[in-house]
Amino acid sequence: MDVINFLHFKDVSIVNVGNDRLNIKYSVVEMKEAASSFRDLAFLQDMVKTIVYIDNRKDVDSVAKYVGSLIGNKQVAAYHSIKSEELKKLRIEEFKNNEKRVLISTEAAGMGCDIRDVKRVVQYGYPKTLSMLIQRLGRAARDPTLSGTSIFLVPPRPGSDVPQELRGYVETTGCRRRYLNTYFENVHQDVAV
């Protein structure tokens, strides 16, 4: 509404098409190992096509090295803003074409990243906002005929800088889709499990 008022629009209709993704299973998993070890990502050995979001470039390269030691360096791509445009384009094409099975990335592979057959998205640690989290997790199963999984890997104790809406998402004992739909003012639809 602030934008509408700022731009002095009159007689405006607002249509909320929502961001609910019925084909994604949302889960939160508490890290068992020290976050800096990245060992909680060992499940990536299953070679499911996955994007892992990390919030800083240094850790992207470290995680890519760790995951590469598990599944082979040729199966993993690191992607962040410091990489050249040519290399980023190559890495996205390799990932799209299944030459790479795991893409480790910062927000650089966020908006505009529409790779339809990604089966799983992992957020490693807390992002800055719930909106950022849902944007990233929504990269899973862009093809609506596929089912996807989103995993939010969190440390056992969130820092004091973690926003309340993210804490609420992690701590809810109810349906996480319902939590997101309430927060984003979407109409909630129950799905068979």
C-alpha positions, 0 to 999 in steps of 0.5 A: 500500500505504501507504493500505491500511496507514494505513486498517488494511484487511485482506484487500485485493485490488489490481486494476491496470486500468492507464493504458495507452492503445493508441490514443495515439502518444507522441512527444518532440520537442526544441525548436529555438527558445527556449522563451520564443518559443513558435515550436515550436508553429507546427505548430498551424496545421494546426488539428487539435483540440489541448490544449496544457498549459503549467505557468504561467498567464502563459505560457498567455495568451502562448501563446494570443496567439501561436497566435492570431496564427497561426490566428486568435484565434477558434480559440484559448482560454486556460484557467487557474484565474484565469479566472472559472468562467463563462468556463472553462465557456464555453471548454470548451463552445466547445472541445467544440463545435469552435468553438475548435480549440486549448485552451491550459491549465494543469492546470486542464483536467486531471482531469475533462476528458473531451473525447472527440474531442481528436486531439492533446495537447501538453505544452510543457516539463517538468511536475513528475512523470511521473504529471502528464505521462501524465495530461495526454497521456491527454486525447488520443483519449478515444474509444477508436475514435479515434487520438490523438497526444501530443507532449512538447516539451522544451528541449534540456537539461533543468534539474537539477530534472527528475525522473529518471523524466521524463528516462528517458522523454525519453531512452529509445531504446525504446518510450515506451509500454513505458517508461510501462507498466514505470514504472506496472506495467501489462501491456504489449501490443505494437501494430502500427505 
